[in-house]
Amino acid sequence: MLKDSYNRRFDYLRLSITEVCNFKCNYCLPDGYQCDTRPHPLSLDEIQTLVSTFANAGTRKIRITGGEPTLRKDLAQIVQICADTPQIETVAMTTNAYRLTKQLPQLVDAGLTALNISADSLNPYTFSQITGRDSLDEIFASIDLALELGLKTVKLNAVLLKQYNARELNSFLNFIQDKPVSFRFIELMRTGDNHAYFDAQHVSGMELQSQLMRDGWQLQPKAEYAGPAVEFAHPDYLGKIGLIMPYAKDFCASCNRLRVSAEGKLHLCLFGEANDDLRPWLQNQDVDGLQQHLQQVVLGKWKGHQLHQQNSGLTKQLAMLGG
Ligand code: SAM
């Protein structure tokens, strides 16, 4: 099992499969995806070696992310590689639901077990103001289809934004009243490219947490291999509410995640100041060598991110690496 010098164990890999994104979320890529050089994402063979190595080293959950993962034509094969790896118990994906209703049956057949869809507002006008798109209907249809297809876990993600959705709690709550999905609010994180936006739009999740607790929502115990969200349930609601509060005290103490970029760079932290190129091992299909390397480098993981010191490390925006 990969373990760092603070005794944190890493059983969860977030794997970006492309940096390319087709949305223009104003907190992430307000001008859309730009590239100076041709992207050169990991091939299926490289992904196979990566997944086998992480699985041998104790990974039990893989989240496929991006950029926008549904833009990769071989997405179902990537899901299959993860699902066919015996130690991997959960294959999750975070997506903006682009053309998802077409792809989802094939992805579930390939072994996808959990789905997170970004839905920053349930109001079509506000949604398009945030994302530059008009695709709420595809999101709603994808959620219904995911439930119909029997996906174990379906979650929605909204980044909390002062001017846009901070007053929409009631509509989010109405939505989950009779749907078994978890709506998760992510505190906006400051990245290299969004300083002014962050200053204008950041809202603490603590205010929302207090309101939920006043209204009878109860903190739930953490599930195995769970991510960073704290989850709340209420007897009158089928769905749950999650809060991801990266600025909260001790947020990093329970970190169980490592990240690999679309081009095969290991990031020990979403906001780290360095990354580590795994491609030499991946290209040589060197599972044992890579496993030994991971065991060493993970010892260098920081105790916590430096967001409180306004240091986002290498991360200009989250599409570079996946949220
Ligand atoms: N394209 C996919 C999607 O839209 O879900 C996956 C990639 S996106 C970078 C993953 C998640 O990161 C999304 O839920 C997005 O809202 C979130 N995100 C992006 N930038 C963020 C920021 N600065 N602070 C908090 N969350 C952010």
Residues whose N, C-alpha, C, O or C-beta is under 5 A from the ligand:
A	BS01	SAM	Y27 C28 T65 G66 G67 E68 T94 T95 N96 S118 N157 V159 I186 E187 L188 M189 L318 A319 G322 G323
